[in-house]
């Protein structure tokens, strides 16, 4: 009898074990798939032989679209529900079979747009970040259960051992007790008054009980106000028990280029010299893979990372780092370099010749410091790797990484604080006026009066030759206010001839795309930054304008008087601490609105993490012109990838709106379908009632070349699988 009882107990335990195993396998409980940042699934029902039969099963649209941002959160699968978010604070539970809405919750705050997470078991909970806190919701009903006031987080929290770990954007990393909601520890990233942000990557390793965080640039392209060491652009290991830092590696010293580390750090086992070691990999915008031992932060390939001397800055008060790191193994996944002659010489032969003349005097290459004296050209300021990072393929211990290779321009400029504040005030005045007029029109309409009447008639003046003014709706207000500034707005020559291009406040055209030959430099600090430079002479100004086919027939005496006027004004700003140095970056586009460099402009690469070698690299997506002709095989992308055990990986995020699948072994395209909008987050997969689904978040894009923003979640399933 006793033995029979033992048998029954063992059978029950085995059933429970395997049930839990199947349950766990079918779950996608974190936006990255797991806490280790793998974005990998063991599901293999969809394979190379049957993938041609993978077709759309359902589409869900939230009907909520934000003007500025898109959803970048991969859905999760928990409690037999698909959980998605919209950018405005909506949480939705969907039927995994048909996409029908089960419940919906509207929060009072926009959500952290890069992911959500959950617990499993009988009473699963959902955790979502908002502007000020992380909220816990009941997965069954969507009911709000409690709030952790951690501060803004863009990333999904991590749940483990009755703790919730939260990586905030500005306030470091925090751990709370899930039983009593109390703060256990808080780790600050601030060092020497420099506080980098955590916006991209956050992972956990149960084996070493470590949290891994990647950080960003600490505050722009000018570092003259940053003194001493900091934790920016670093991979940091934090003890999950105590909240103390174990180790860190800083990839870029005193970053002047916005070379953030991106994506979730990927934690896995790797065979190193015949020993199975726990390792962590982080991806960079330079195309490097930071590959370290998880236990102590030492380099997996120590002989393949070297310190190199770099060029020093000529910008006042800037102190460039004396060295940066060169990593030769793992090999660069993007292979990004910049050669102005080879990458841009096609511009010489067409309508973009003016653009080539402008950039031919630029400098290029990693770790060249930004300067007033030249434009700096870089590839992939929004990549190499973009925020989603890569996907770990457990089948062969490799990482699959989408990357970008679109050209950007960096330069230093002076900023006029007075104008900046006036510009800000003008925006608020315009907003208030617009709101008042909207209310006024509604009242008039109600009483059947003329609804076109206005309280205040703000005339918006634009110039056909002025790309800056085309971007603004409050110019007349700004112009009026700025005319009151001493030495500035009263000069008739500047206001009538120069402001249409260089802007009302001499600010130039740098906040949007560097488009064709429409590059307009800032004139703030015009003579201060290069007093001895002859190219600020009347003769040079005339030649420069004429070379660009811009009329310049003004009297020399008037121009010199103008220069002296603004030199006087700039000295006034400088003496009163109202003239500050800023770095600006822009996309470099040709006259057709395409990236100005030779294509391809983006791709996907696979790197063997056992030996650090690049296995293959392919173009990703394509760009069409207005006539439907392909202008580039390989385009910018912001979606991400998902690997599966059937040696397939799914990818999305290109402007052509396609969802694609490739062979993991050789990068060959094996499947593609068009989405309603561009993909905006890495895909995920789940199994429901015996059928595997693949889900894409398609909310469009806000970047050059992308379609309008949308609100779709799209699921695909094999036709032959019936549930």
MIFI-829828 format. One record per residue (C-alpha): x, y, z. Coordinates in steps of 0.02 Angstrom, whole numbers, padded with zeros to 5 digits, always signed. Layout:
XYZ;...
//
This chain:
+00000+00000+00000;+00140+00118+00049;+00234+00082-00113;+00075+00115-00213;+00057+00284-00128;+00237+00324-00169;+00206+00278-00352;+00053+00389-00359;+00149+00533-00282;+00293+00511-00404;+00174+00504-00552;+00089+00663-00491;+00256+00748-00470;+00310+00696-00644;+00146+00756-00719;+00166+00922-00629;+00347+00936-00685;+00311+00903-00868;+00154+01010-00863;+00256+01154-00794;+00389+01120-00925;+00265+01125-01067;+00183+01279-00991;+00349+01370-00974;+00399+01321-01150;+00241+01395-01221;+00261+01558-01129;+00341+01720-01184;+00337+01804-01014;+00458+01945-01048;+00475+02059-01200;+00647+01984-01230;+00581+01807-01209;+00681+01777-01050;+00783+01871-00923;+00945+01831-01014;+00898+01937-01166;+00898+01791-01287;+00747+01827-01398;+00754+01642-01440;+00617+01510-01443;+00625+01320-01433;+00467+01307-01539;+00502+01220-01703;+00332+01183-01779;+00367+01317-01909;+00517+01261-02010;+00599+01283-02179;+00492+01149-02262;+00322+01221-02214;+00355+01406-02192;+00281+01446-02362;+00113+01403-02282;+00136+01532-02143;-00001+01661-02168;-00092+01797-02073;-00213+01731-01942;-00270+01888-01852;-00240+02075-01836;-00279+02185-01686;-00281+02375-01696;-00285+02480-01538;-00348+02636-01628;-00227+02738-01522;-00080+02827-01605;+00040+02952-01529;+00107+03100-01629;+00286+03077-01568;+00320+02895-01522;+00276+02719-01575;+00258+02557-01478;+00424+02466-01467;+00365+02333-01344;+00361+02152-01398;+00198+02070-01336;+00203+01937-01201;+00104+01774-01184;+00041+01736-01009;-00113+01652-00935;-00163+01598-01111;-00174+01780-01163;-00074+01894-01276;-00036+02055-01182;+00005+02211-01282;+00019+02397-01244;-00016+02554-01341;+00093+02708-01328;-00039+02811-01237;-00061+02697-01087;-00179+02561-01144;-00153+02379-01092;-00244+02243-01190;-00270+02058-01162;-00306+01966-01325;-00368+01794-01369;-00213+01704-01437;-00317+01608-01565;-00406+01752-01652;-00342+01916-01576;-00511+01962-01500;-00500+02080-01352;-00529+01997-01182;-00502+02151-01075;-00432+02326-01089;-00360+02444-00959;-00325+02629-00986;-00188+02700-00876;-00167+02882-00833;+00010+02889-00901;+00103+02838-01059;+00188+02670-01040;+00371+02625-01053;+00374+02590-01237;+00506+02455-01241;+00427+02311-01152;+00323+02226-01019;+00346+02070-00914;+00247+01949-00806;+00252+01809-00681;+00177+01637-00717;+00087+01509-00610;-00095+01507-00555;-00111+01694-00521;+00004+01780-00644;+00042+01965-00632;+00087+02090-00768;+00213+02229-00741;+00216+02385-00848;+00319+02544-00832;+00242+02717-00837;+00308+02895-00826;+00333+02890-00637;+00317+02709-00582;+00297+02524-00619;+00121+02455-00605;+00069+02278-00559;-00090+02213-00641;-00189+02052-00626;-00163+01952-00787;-00336+01875-00777;-00433+02039-00762;-00314+02184-00792;-00355+02252-00619;-00223+02369-00548;-00150+02289-00392;-00010+02405-00336;+00121+02532-00386;+00310+02542-00365;+00359+02727-00371;+00529+02699-00449;+00533+02840-00577;+00525+02831-00766;+00578+02667-00845;+00570+02622-01030;+00617+02441-01000;+00520+02292-00932;+00561+02250-00751;+00638+02084-00701;+00552+01969-00575;+00650+01841-00474;+00648+01766-00298;+00511+01880-00232;+00602+02033-00296;+00564+02154-00435;+00712+02241-00516;+00681+02405-00607;+00806+02496-00718;+00752+02678-00724;+00796+02805-00857;+00881+02929-00739;+00878+02856-00563;+00985+02700-00581;+00928+02524-00536;+00810+02480-00393;+00754+02320-00307;+00587+02301-00216;+00517+02163-00106;+00366+02087-00194;+00290+02031-00029;+00284+02200+00057;+00325+02322-00086;+00471+02397+00012;+00630+02460-00070;+00773+02337-00038;+00915+02432-00120;+00950+02568-00246;+01104+02580-00357;+01147+02751-00427;+01240+02771-00591;+01295+02947-00545;+01483+02976-00532;+01568+03147-00525;+01399+03231-00553;+01383+03137-00718;+01227+03031-00733;+01208+02919-00888;+01038+02849-00934;+00975+02671-00946;+00858+02668-01096;+00904+02513-01194;+00966+02361-01101;+00936+02267-00941;+00958+02079-00908;+00973+01955-00764;+01077+01799-00742;+01015+01674-00612;+01178+01575-00612;+01289+01720-00557;+01142+01812-00474;+01191+01967-00571;+01098+02108-00657;+01178+02174-00816;+01145+02353-00872;+01207+02451-01023;+01214+02640-01014;+01206+02786-01134;+01298+02946-01175;+01287+03056-01019;+01233+03218-01097;+01269+03267-01275;+01414+03291-01395;+01504+03424-01294;+01596+03363-01142;+01685+03519-01082;+01569+03525-00932;+01600+03342-00890;+01748+03317-00774;+01820+03153-00710;+01772+02972-00736;+01593+02915-00759;+01490+02759-00798;+01426+02812-00969;+01431+02694-01119;+01469+02550-01002;+01418+02371-00968;+01390+02357-00781;+01367+02203-00672;+01265+02228-00512;+01245+02101-00372;+01060+02059-00366;+01067+02022-00179;+01155+02178-00115;+01138+02304-00257;+01325+02335-00259;+01426+02348-00419;+01529+02193-00456;+01622+02262-00606;+01602+02372-00759;+01682+02398-00928;+01675+02569-01011;+01675+02547-01199;+01693+02731-01246;+01791+02850-01137;+01720+03026-01125;+01594+02994-01264;+01574+03139-01389;+01477+03045-01523;+01323+02966-01439;+01398+02792-01457;+01279+02709-01332;+01281+02525-01293;+01113+02458-01348;+00996+02310-01330;+00981+02190-01185;+01147+02115-01132;+01144+01933-01186;+01196+01805-01055;+01241+01625-01102;+01368+01485-01088;+01514+01483-01209;+01654+01358-01234;+01813+01453-01198;+01974+01353-01216;+01878+01194-01182;+01793+01265-01027;+01607+01305-01020;+01603+01484-00955;+01458+01601-00913;+01478+01753-01025;+01387+01914-01066;+01384+02007-01232;+01334+02189-01263;+01314+02273-01432;+01371+02446-01482;+01333+02583-01607;+01511+02566-01672;+01480+02386-01727;+01582+02312-01585;+01528+02168-01473;+01582+02188-01293;+01612+02006-01241;+01655+01977-01058;+01656+01838-00928;+01501+01860-00821;+01589+01820-00658;+01726+01952-00659;+01708+02059-00817;+01871+02001-00895;+01880+01993-01085;+01844+01828-01168;+01972+01869-01304;+02097+01975-01204;+02228+01979-01343;+02103+02057-01465;+02064+02217-01374;+02191+02358-01374;+02204+02539-01322;+02235+02659-01466;+02284+02843-01460;+02154+02959-01535;+02148+03136-01603;+02121+03274-01476;+01985+03406-01481;+02015+03589-01529;+01853+03648-01448;+01875+03762-01298;+01870+03679-01126;+01849+03508-01207;+01969+03374-01145;+01965+03223-01258;+02010+03052-01189;+02188+03006-01236;+02136+02832-01294;+01992+02723-01351;+01976+02535-01372;+01999+02439-01533;+01911+02270-01530;+01961+02147-01666;+01873+01994-01591;+01728+01965-01591;+01733+02036-01766;+01629+02190-01804;+01453+02140-01855;+01430+02295-01962;+01605+02326-02029;+01566+02511-02029;+01700+02630-02089;+01683+02797-02177;+01778+02839-02337;+01711+03003-02407;+01781+02975-02582;+01718+02796-02603;+01555+02811-02507;+01499+02977-02579;+01585+03002-02749;+01425+02953-02840;+01358+03123-02787;+01481+03209-02907;+01388+03153-03061;+01210+03208-03030;+01102+03342-02953;+01187+03311-02784;+01352+03388-02838;+01330+03536-02721;+01306+03416-02577;+01469+03327-02619;+01560+03493-02623;+01498+03529-02447;+01544+03362-02372;+01708+03338-02467;+01793+03448-02338;+01722+03346-02194;+01818+03227-02084;+01768+03046-02056;+01807+02900-01944;+01777+02839-01768;+01842+02943-01623;+01876+03100-01725;+01819+03238-01606;+01676+03351-01663;+01733+03526-01706;+01681+03701-01761;+01807+03689-01903;+01734+03542-02001;+01586+03426-02019;+01611+03251-01951;+01535+03107-02050;+01488+02945-01964;+01387+02794-02015;+01252+02727-01905;+01225+02859-01770;+01061+02764-01746;+01161+02601-01760;+01271+02495-01791;+01155+02403-01677;+00991+02488-01636;+00896+02481-01470;+00820+02304-01492;+00993+02226-01499;+01016+02049-01563;+00950+01873-01542;+01049+01729-01467;+01040+01566-01565;+01068+01424-01442;+01085+01296-01585;+01260+01352-01632;+01304+01482-01499;+01290+01632-01613;+01212+01804-01607;+01108+01874-01750;+01114+02063-01758;+01020+02189-01867;+01119+02348-01898;+01111+02517-01984;+01234+02603-02100;+01154+02769-02142;+01263+02926-02143;+01252+03064-02013;+01335+03232-01991;+01401+03296-01825;+01462+03471-01794;+01486+03593-01652;+01390+03755-01643;+01365+03897-01524;+01191+03915-01453;+01109+04079-01411;+01018+04053-01245;+00912+04209-01270;+00847+04150-01437;+00818+03974-01373;+00711+04041-01231;+00617+04158-01347;+00586+04014-01465;+00517+03912-01320;+00406+04057-01263;+00342+04078-01441;+00289+03896-01447;+00192+03915-01286;+00109+04075-01348;+00059+03986-01507;-00011+03837-01409;-00113+03950-01295;-00177+04051-01442;-00223+03894-01538;-00314+03821-01387;-00410+03983-01357;-00460+03994-01539;-00517+03813-01540;-00629+03845-01388;-00690+04008-01466;-00737+03921-01628;-00835+03788-01535;-00934+03922-01442;-00970+04016-01603;-01022+03858-01690;-01142+03816-01548;-01228+03984-01570;-01225+03969-01760;-01100+04110-01785;-00955+04110-01906;-00837+03975-01842;-00688+04045-01937;-00672+04193-01821;-00515+04205-01713;-00474+04286-01549;-00297+04325-01605;-00245+04314-01785;-00068+04243-01787;-00004+04258-01963;+00119+04120-02003;+00247+04180-02127;+00359+04059-02217;+00486+04076-02354;+00498+03953-02496;+00687+03958-02479;+00689+03932-02292;+00689+03751-02231;+00695+03811-02050;+00540+03918-02060;+00447+03780-02152;+00463+03678-01993;+00383+03804-01877;+00209+03875-01853;+00253+04014-01736;+00378+04117-01836;+00288+04280-01829;+00284+04273-01639;+00468+04225-01630;+00514+04360-01755;+00421+04493-01657;+00497+04445-01491;+00672+04421-01558;+00669+04592-01640;+00676+04664-01466;+00845+04583-01431;+00990+04709-01436;+01101+04707-01591;+01004+04565-01668;+00835+04589-01744;+00854+04767-01801;+00976+04741-01943;+00879+04764-02105;+01005+04673-02215;+01004+04517-02110;+00816+04514-02086;+00779+04542-02271;+00917+04439-02352;+00996+04316-02230;+00862+04260-02107;+00763+04163-02237;+00903+04034-02240;+01004+04054-02081;+00851+04079-01971;+00779+04217-01867;+00906+04192-01729;+01054+04147-01844;+01029+03970-01780;+01054+03884-01948;+00970+03728-02006;+01026+03585-01895;+00878+03517-01800;+00813+03416-01945;+00886+03324-02093;+01042+03382-02184;+00950+03367-02349;+01038+03385-02515;+01118+03555-02533;+01003+03634-02404;+01139+03635-02271;+01132+03803-02184;+01265+03834-02050;+01234+03926-01889;+01298+04103-01880;+01294+04114-01691;+01469+04144-01626;+01513+04184-01806;+01679+04272-01777;+01715+04214-01600;+01744+04033-01647;+01869+04071-01784;+01933+04248-01769;+02089+04214-01869;+02007+04113-02006;+02008+04198-02176;+01854+04105-02233;+01754+04226-02130;+01808+04367-02245;+01691+04453-02366;+01782+04375-02513;+01762+04199-02448;+01579+04224-02405;+01546+04284-02581;+01638+04137-02660;+01552+04009-02547;+01379+04075-02588;+01414+04087-02774;+01481+03908-02777;+01313+03854-02708;+01220+03960-02837;+01161+04078-02701;+01155+04261-02751;+01279+04367-02653;+01290+04542-02728;+01289+04642-02568;+01396+04791-02530;+01558+04745-02443;+01541+04886-02317;+01365+04826-02270;+01426+04647-02245;+01572+04701-02136;+01453+04810-02035;+01339+04660-02015;+01482+04549-01957;+01537+04678-01830;+01359+04696-01766;+01345+04511-01731;+01519+04499-01660;+01469+04634-01536;+01310+04540-01493;+01401+04374-01474;+01529+04454-01359;+01384+04518-01255;+01312+04341-01246;+01480+04266-01205;+01518+04392-01067;+01350+04357-00986;+01360+04167-00999;+01223+04166-01130;+01327+04087-01267;+01350+03900-01246;+01429+03761-01348;+01322+03620-01415;+01347+03474-01531;+01216+03435-01662;+01187+03285-01772;+01081+03260-01925;+01040+03128-02054;+01134+03158-02216;+01010+03144-02359;+01025+03172-02545;+00906+03278-02647;+00785+03131-02664;+00772+03110-02476;+00875+02950-02475;+01031+02920-02367;+01170+03007-02463;+01298+02866-02454;+01308+02717-02569;+01189+02578-02519;+01161+02462-02431;+01101+02565-02283;+01067+02421-02165;+01088+02235-02143;+01092+02083-02030;+01247+01990-01972;+01283+01827-01881;+01434+01809-01766;+01501+01645-01696;+01524+01675-01510;+01637+01522-01485;+01776+01596-01591;+01716+01776-01618;+01712+01762-01808;+01586+01841-01925;+01490+01700-02011;+01386+01799-02136;+01317+01972-02170;+01167+02013-02281;+01071+02168-02336;+00904+02187-02246;+00749+02257-02331;+00745+02371-02481;+00705+02553-02521;+00593+02602-02666;+00584+02767-02758;+00419+02852-02798;+00403+02746-02957;+00423+02582-02864;+00603+02551-02919;+00727+02478-02796;+00861+02606-02751;+00941+02504-02612;+00946+02323-02561;+00976+02349-02376;+00890+02487-02279;+00883+02570-02109;+00787+02466-01983;+00721+02482-01805;+00623+02323-01772;+00728+02175-01715;+00744+01987-01734;+00682+01824-01659;+00775+01657-01675;+00696+01485-01660;+00763+01308-01637;+00712+01261-01816;+00858+01368-01880;+00743+01508-01935;+00747+01687-01879;+00612+01817-01906;+00652+02000-01935;+00557+02162-01960;+00577+02350-01945;+00618+02412-02121;+00523+02552-02210;+00455+02429-02340;+00335+02361-02205;+00386+02180-02231;+00395+02039-02105;+00531+01917-02156;+00607+01750-02110;+00783+01693-02150;+00887+01536-02133;+00996+01550-01980;+01131+01445-02063;+01166+01554-02214;+01054+01710-02202;+00950+01660-02354;+00778+01739-02366;+00643+01604-02355;+00480+01697-02319;+00405+01873-02320;+00235+01953-02298;+00180+02135-02297;+00123+02211-02131;-00007+02351-02115;+00133+02466-02054;+00320+02450-02027;+00373+02335-01888;+00427+02427-01733;+00481+02291-01609;+00561+02119-01613;+00439+01977-01654;+00384+01843-01530;+00312+01668-01544;+00199+01556-01440;+00102+01393-01449;-00084+01390-01417;-00183+01228-01426;-00049+01141-01527;-00018+01279-01655;+00132+01394-01663;+00100+01579-01695;+00224+01718-01739;+00174+01894-01688;+00237+02061-01757;+00212+02233-01680;+00179+02349-01827;+00155+02529-01774;+00250+02615-01914;+00394+02732-01900;+00447+02908-01864;+00612+02900-01954;+00659+02952-02129;+00594+02832-02259;+00464+02754-02146;+00277+02752-02174;+00150+02839-02066;+00123+02780-01887;+00000+02641-01853;-00071+02532-01715;-00069+02350-01775;-00021+02185-01694;-00017+02045-01823;-00010+01856-01794;+00038+01721-01920;+00004+01533-01915;+00028+01382-02027;-00125+01350-02136;-00122+01164-02101;-00122+01183-01912;-00302+01184-01849;-00347+01221-01668;
//
